[in-house]
Amino acid sequence: MDELLEGLKRLKLRQTRDHVDEYCQLAATRDMNFREFLKLIVMEEVAAREETQRAKRLRAARIPVPKSLADFDWAFQPSLPKREILELHSLRFVDQHENVILLGPPGLGKTHIASALAYEAAVQGKEVMFTTAQELVDRCYAAMADGTVKQVLRAWSKLDLLVIDELGYIPMDNTAGNHLFQVVSAAYERQSLIVTSNRSFQDWGALFPNPSLASATLDRLLHHAYVYTFSGESYRLKGGTESSV
């Protein structure tokens, strides 16, 4: 048995190694033949590895609070096209490199929907990262300091889905605006973006250091995009338990 465990360790079959006695007992109880026993081991190993990879993707996605569309209060946002947004849950927009833009004041559920789509994408095997606009800008400045801007932008461009939350709360200087444009430009027709913002598109000119940069960013962002506008009073101000923005 020691040789068996050592062999399983060398082959990195951790699930089988940890449960080998249990599997042997199950095989004896069910009177499995060799093929059935081998299938049991392989399927258990595959399931364990898939779960490990799923957990790894979720950690890498950095979703602050995992959400589900099943928990979204549609009655609070009756003007939203529920069927269309539920269709986004199929993730076809990710496969087709399309974007989702969620606009409206704070506290209306934009981050909830963005988080739910990001979570589902990570669970379904997509490479995802969730970040606020400020965190994205701060990361770019840090990369400038250590000379790794190209590497950081290249890593982001390899994602299937990048979520940029809370765009518009803080105006950007020329450097930050250029970095955001580079992110959007690199994603154009190659990956999907979800962007939430408290500003209407007409106000985006005030976020960027110059109107032409705002226009170029919007042009690429909106070319293949689903746009949804939220309205009403903040869920939190109404005493709800919704923690999203």
C-alpha positions in Angstrom: 0.0 0.0 0.0 2.9 2.4 0.7 4.2 1.9 -2.8 0.7 2.6 -4.1 0.3 5.8 -2.2 3.8 6.9 -3.2 2.9 6.2 -6.9 -0.3 8.1 -6.6 1.6 11.0 -5.0 4.1 11.1 -7.8 1.3 11.0 -10.4 -0.3 13.9 -8.5 -3.5 11.9 -8.1 -4.3 13.6 -4.8 -8.0 12.7 -4.7 -7.4 9.0 -5.3 -4.5 9.0 -2.8 -6.6 10.6 -0.1 -9.6 8.2 -0.6 -8.0 5.0 -1.9 -9.2 2.9 1.1 -12.7 4.2 0.6 -12.7 3.5 -3.1 -11.4 -0.1 -2.5 -14.1 -0.7 0.1 -16.8 0.7 -2.2 -15.5 -1.5 -5.1 -15.7 -4.6 -2.9 -19.2 -3.7 -1.6 -20.6 -3.2 -5.1 -18.6 -6.1 -6.6 -17.1 -3.9 -9.3 -15.1 -5.3 -12.1 -11.7 -3.7 -13.0 -13.2 -1.4 -15.6 -15.9 -0.1 -13.2 -13.3 0.5 -10.5 -11.1 2.4 -12.9 -14.0 4.5 -14.1 -14.9 5.3 -10.5 -11.3 6.5 -9.7 -11.0 8.5 -12.9 -14.4 10.3 -12.5 -13.7 11.1 -8.9 -10.3 12.5 -9.8 -11.8 14.6 -12.7 -14.5 16.0 -10.4 -12.0 16.9 -7.7 -9.7 18.7 -10.2 -12.6 20.6 -11.8 -13.7 21.8 -8.4 -10.1 22.9 -7.6 -9.9 24.8 -10.8 -13.3 26.4 -10.2 -12.2 27.6 -6.8 -9.0 28.9 -8.3 -10.8 30.9 -10.9 -13.2 32.3 -8.4 -10.3 33.5 -6.2 -8.6 35.0 -9.2 -11.8 36.8 -10.2 -11.8 38.8 -7.0 -15.6 39.2 -6.9 -16.2 41.1 -3.6 -19.5 39.5 -2.8 -20.7 36.6 -5.0 -24.2 37.3 -6.3 -26.9 35.5 -8.2 -29.5 36.8 -10.7 -32.0 34.5 -8.8 -31.6 36.9 -5.8 -32.0 40.1 -7.7 -35.1 42.1 -6.8 -36.7 42.6 -10.2 -39.7 44.4 -8.6 -37.4 47.1 -7.5 -36.3 47.7 -11.1 -39.4 47.0 -13.1 -38.2 48.9 -16.1 -35.3 46.6 -16.7 -35.8 44.0 -19.5 -35.7 40.9 -17.2 -35.7 38.4 -20.0 -32.8 40.1 -21.8 -30.7 40.3 -18.7 -31.4 36.6 -17.8 -30.3 35.7 -21.3 -26.9 37.3 -20.5 -26.6 34.5 -17.9 -26.1 32.1 -20.8 -22.7 33.9 -21.4 -23.2 34.0 -25.1 -22.1 37.7 -24.9 -18.8 36.5 -23.6 -18.4 33.9 -26.3 -19.2 36.6 -28.9 -16.9 39.2 -27.3 -19.7 41.6 -26.6 -19.9 44.1 -23.7 -22.5 44.9 -21.0 -22.9 48.5 -19.8 -24.9 49.2 -16.7 -25.7 52.9 -16.0 -27.5 54.7 -13.2 -27.2 56.2 -9.7 -25.8 54.3 -6.8 -27.7 51.6 -4.9 -29.9 50.3 -7.8 -28.4 46.9 -8.4 -25.8 47.5 -11.1 -23.0 45.8 -9.1 -25.3 42.9 -8.2 -25.9 42.1 -11.8 -22.3 42.6 -12.8 -21.2 40.3 -9.9 -23.7 37.6 -10.8 -22.6 37.5 -14.4 -18.9 37.5 -13.4 -19.5 34.7 -10.9 -21.4 32.5 -13.4 -18.6 33.1 -16.0 -15.9 32.0 -13.6 -18.0 28.9 -12.6 -18.4 28.0 -16.2 -14.7 28.0 -16.9 -14.1 31.6 -18.1 -11.1 33.6 -16.9 -12.6 36.6 -15.1 -11.4 39.6 -13.1 -13.6 42.0 -11.2 -12.2 45.4 -10.3 -13.3 48.9 -9.6 -12.2 51.7 -12.0 -10.1 53.2 -9.2 -8.4 49.9 -8.4 -7.7 49.5 -12.1 -6.1 52.9 -12.3 -4.1 52.4 -9.1 -2.8 49.1 -10.5 -1.7 50.9 -13.7 0.2 53.5 -11.7 1.9 50.8 -9.6 2.9 49.1 -12.8 4.3 52.3 -14.1 6.4 52.6 -11.0 8.0 49.1 -11.4 8.0 49.1 -15.2 5.5 46.4 -15.8 2.6 48.3 -17.5 2.9 46.2 -20.7 2.8 42.9 -18.7 -0.2 44.0 -16.7 -2.2 45.2 -19.8 -1.2 42.0 -21.6 -2.4 39.8 -18.7 -5.8 41.7 -18.6 -6.2 41.3 -22.4 -6.0 37.5 -21.9 -9.1 37.4 -19.7 -12.4 36.3 -21.1 -14.3 38.8 -19.1 -13.1 42.0 -17.3 -15.6 43.8 -15.0 -14.9 47.5 -14.3 -17.1 48.7 -11.5 -17.9 52.3 -10.4 -16.5 54.1 -13.4 -17.3 57.8 -13.0 -16.9 58.4 -9.3 -13.5 59.9 -9.6 -12.3 62.0 -12.7 -9.2 60.6 -14.4 -6.1 62.5 -15.4 -4.4 62.1 -18.7 -2.4 59.0 -17.7 -5.4 57.2 -16.2 -7.6 58.0 -19.1 -5.0 56.7 -21.5 -4.7 53.5 -19.6 -8.4 52.9 -19.5 -8.5 53.5 -23.3 -5.8 50.9 -23.8 -7.8 48.4 -21.8 -10.9 49.0 -23.8 -9.0 49.1 -27.1 -7.3 45.8 -26.3 -10.6 44.2 -25.4 -12.4 45.4 -28.6 -13.8 42.3 -30.4 -11.3 40.1 -28.5 -12.9 39.8 -25.0 -15.9 41.1 -23.1 -16.2 43.9 -20.7 -18.9 44.7 -18.1 -18.8 48.4 -17.0 -20.9 50.0 -14.4 -21.1 53.7 -14.1 -23.1 56.4 -12.2 -22.7 58.7 -15.2 -24.7 58.9 -18.4 -22.7 58.7 -21.6 -23.2 62.4 -22.2 -21.3 63.1 -19.0 -18.3 60.8 -19.8 -16.5 63.8 -21.4 -16.0 65.2 -17.9 -14.3 61.9 -16.7 -11.6 62.0 -19.3 -8.8 64.7 -19.7 -10.0 65.4 -23.3 -13.2 64.8 -25.2 -11.5 62.9 -28.0 -10.3 60.2 -25.6 -13.7 59.9 -24.1 -15.2 59.6 -27.6 -12.7 57.0 -28.7 -13.2 54.9 -25.6 -17.0 55.0 -26.0 -16.8 54.2 -29.7 -15.0 50.9 -29.0 -17.0 50.1 -25.8 -20.4 50.6 -27.4 -19.9 49.0 -30.8 -20.9 45.5 -29.6 -22.7 46.3 -26.3 -25.9 45.7 -24.3 -26.7 48.9 -22.5 -29.1 49.0 -19.5 -30.1 52.1 -17.5 -31.2 51.9 -13.9 -33.4 54.5 -12.2 -35.1 55.2 -9.0 -34.2 55.6 -5.3 -31.3 53.7 -3.7 -32.2 50.3 -2.4 -30.2 50.9 0.7 -31.9 54.2 1.4 -35.2 52.3 1.3 -34.0 50.0 4.0 -33.3 47.0 1.7 -30.6 44.5 2.3 -29.1 44.9 -1.1 -25.3 45.5 -0.8 -24.6 46.2 -4.4 -24.3 49.5 -6.3 
